[in-house]
Amino acid sequence: MNKADLAVLERAFCCEIQGRMFQGKSKRITRLVEEGYLEQVTRQDRTPFGILTSNGYALTHAGRITYCAFCPEPQEQQS
């Protein structure tokens, strides 16, 4: 896992925390889907204008574990 792959997983993780879908079209994302770190998802939301269908990517359990394993340790604050 290189830095660019971890950056994609980090962006997907941030999107997940913010409650939105991660979207992109790069070859790196396609490769991470093939390797099982991301999965393609479709979400349907009800809006005042009808049903809105969104396509994007979400982290799999393997993607979350891999991303968290490479996270730096938090630094302790000095008083």
N, C-alpha and C positions, 0 to 999 in steps of 0.2 A: 504494500500500500504506500503510494507516494504522496507528497504534499498536495498535489492537485486533486487527487482522489479524495483525500481527507477534507479539502476545502469544499468539494461538492457535497460530501456527507454532512459537513457542518452547516451549509446553507439549507439542506433538507431538514436538518434537526431544528434549526431556528424557525423555519416555516411551520414545522409541526408544533412547536411551542406557541407560536403566534396564532395558531388555528387557521392557517391558510395552506393552500396546496403549493408544492414545489413544482415549478415548470421550467422546461428547457428543451433544447434540441441538439445538444452536442453528442459527439461520438463517445465521449467519456461517460455520459449518463447512460447511453445504450449499453456500454460495456459493463457498467455497474449493475444494470438490470439483469444482464446475462449471467453475471457472477453471483446474483442473489442478494445484493446489498440494498437495492431499491426495487420497488414494484410499481407497475403502472396501475393507477386507480382512476375511477370515474365517480364523481359525486354529483348528486342532483339536489338542488335547493329550490324550495318554493319561494317565489317572489311575487310582488303585486302584479307583475306582468306575465306570470306563468312560471313554468318550471325551467330553471337554468341548469344546464349540464356543463360540468367542468371536468377536464381531463388533466392529469398531472402525475406526479410521482410521490411515493411515500417510502419511508425507511422500513425495511423489514427488521426482524429481531436481530439478524446477523449484522445488519447495517448499524443498528444502535449500539450493539455490543462492541463492534469494531471501532466506531467513532469514539465511544467512551473509553476504550482501552488506550487510545492514543491521546486523550485529553491531558494537558499538563496539570500537575497538582496545584491546587489553589495555594496562593501565598498567604501567610499569616500577616495580619496587620500589626504594626508596631504602635504602641500607645505613646 
